Structures are given as structure tokens and as C-alpha cells.
């Protein structure tokens, strides 16, 4: 069984979180702009989705390497 390098796991989580956060914020902005003509971002959804996918995809990535 391999040792888990927490630095790599943390970097993986941050990368996935930031990417998911940016994409979901941009998506909610475009949706709000097109449908409601207001151009607001749903920050709560972006943060939640970023955290959830960050945890799940980092976990899957870590389990896949061992």
C-alpha cells in the first residue's frame, strides 16, 4: 500500500475546486443573463458544487492511483 502524499492531494483538491467554481459561476451568470436579464452569479451554488466535486474527484483520483 502506497503512502498518500497530502501535498499532492491538497493541490489536486484546490485545482478541481477552483476549476469547478469558475465554470459554475460563469454558467450561473450566463443563465441569469439570458433567462432573467439580470446577470447575477449564484455564489452559493458555485461554492457548494466546487467543494463537493473537489472532494469526490480528489478521492476518486487518489483511490485510482493506489
C-alpha contacts under 8 A as a table, 3 or more apart, distances in Angstrom:
res1	aa1	res2	aa2	distance
1	X	66	X	6.97
2	X	66	X	6.28
4	X	9	X	7.81
4	X	62	X	7.95
5	X	8	X	5.58
5	X	9	X	6.44
6	X	9	X	4.90
6	X	10	X	5.94
7	X	10	X	5.16
7	X	11	X	6.17
8	X	11	X	5.07
8	X	12	X	6.03
9	X	12	X	5.05
9	X	13	X	6.16
9	X	58	X	6.74
9	X	62	X	7.28
10	X	13	X	5.05
10	X	14	X	6.17
11	X	14	X	5.17
11	X	15	X	6.07
12	X	15	X	5.18
12	X	16	X	6.19
12	X	58	X	6.18
13	X	16	X	5.28
13	X	17	X	5.93
13	X	54	X	5.05
13	X	55	X	6.53
13	X	57	X	7.92
13	X	58	X	5.62
14	X	17	X	5.01
14	X	18	X	6.01
14	X	54	X	7.19
15	X	18	X	5.37
15	X	19	X	6.15
16	X	19	X	5.21
16	X	20	X	5.98
16	X	50	X	7.29
16	X	53	X	7.21
16	X	54	X	5.14
16	X	57	X	7.61
16	X	58	X	7.72
17	X	20	X	5.25
17	X	21	X	5.89
17	X	50	X	4.52
17	X	51	X	5.99
17	X	53	X	6.99
17	X	54	X	4.83
18	X	21	X	5.02
18	X	22	X	6.07
18	X	50	X	6.91
19	X	22	X	5.34
19	X	23	X	6.21
19	X	50	X	7.79
20	X	23	X	5.25
20	X	24	X	5.99
20	X	46	X	7.52
20	X	49	X	6.99
20	X	50	X	5.01
20	X	53	X	7.37
20	X	54	X	7.83
21	X	24	X	5.34
21	X	25	X	5.95
21	X	46	X	5.08
21	X	47	X	6.03
21	X	49	X	7.05
21	X	50	X	4.96
22	X	25	X	5.18
22	X	26	X	6.09
22	X	46	X	7.64
23	X	26	X	5.18
23	X	27	X	6.05
24	X	27	X	4.90
24	X	28	X	6.05
24	X	45	X	7.72
24	X	46	X	5.26
24	X	49	X	7.65
25	X	28	X	5.26
25	X	29	X	6.10
25	X	41	X	5.90
25	X	42	X	6.64
25	X	43	X	6.64
25	X	46	X	5.45
26	X	29	X	5.04
26	X	30	X	6.20
26	X	41	X	7.45
27	X	30	X	5.20
27	X	31	X	6.09
28	X	31	X	5.01
28	X	32	X	6.00
28	X	40	X	7.56
28	X	41	X	5.49
28	X	42	X	5.99
29	X	32	X	5.18
29	X	33	X	6.04
29	X	39	X	5.45
29	X	40	X	5.39
29	X	41	X	4.63
29	X	42	X	7.33
30	X	33	X	4.96
30	X	34	X	5.99
30	X	39	X	6.82
31	X	34	X	5.27
31	X	35	X	5.82
31	X	36	X	7.67
31	X	39	X	7.92
32	X	35	X	5.43
32	X	36	X	5.11
32	X	37	X	6.26
32	X	38	X	5.89
32	X	39	X	5.12
32	X	40	X	5.94
32	X	41	X	7.29
33	X	36	X	5.75
33	X	37	X	4.44
33	X	38	X	5.19
33	X	39	X	4.07
33	X	40	X	7.09
34	X	37	X	5.63
34	X	39	X	7.86
36	X	39	X	7.60
42	X	45	X	5.68
42	X	46	X	6.48
43	X	46	X	5.05
43	X	47	X	6.15
44	X	47	X	5.29
44	X	48	X	6.12
45	X	48	X	5.15
45	X	49	X	5.97
46	X	49	X	5.31
46	X	50	X	6.02
47	X	50	X	5.04
47	X	51	X	6.16
48	X	51	X	5.25
48	X	52	X	6.12
49	X	52	X	5.18
49	X	53	X	5.95
50	X	53	X	5.43
50	X	54	X	5.69
51	X	54	X	4.98
51	X	55	X	6.12
52	X	55	X	5.36
52	X	56	X	6.15
53	X	56	X	5.08
53	X	57	X	5.64
53	X	58	X	7.94
54	X	57	X	5.59
54	X	58	X	5.88
55	X	58	X	5.33
55	X	59	X	6.04
56	X	59	X	5.14
56	X	60	X	6.17
57	X	60	X	5.03
57	X	61	X	5.95
58	X	61	X	5.02
58	X	62	X	6.04
59	X	62	X	5.11
59	X	63	X	6.10
60	X	63	X	5.16
60	X	64	X	5.98
61	X	64	X	5.13
61	X	65	X	6.48
62	X	65	X	5.47
62	X	66	X	6.80
63	X	66	X	5.51
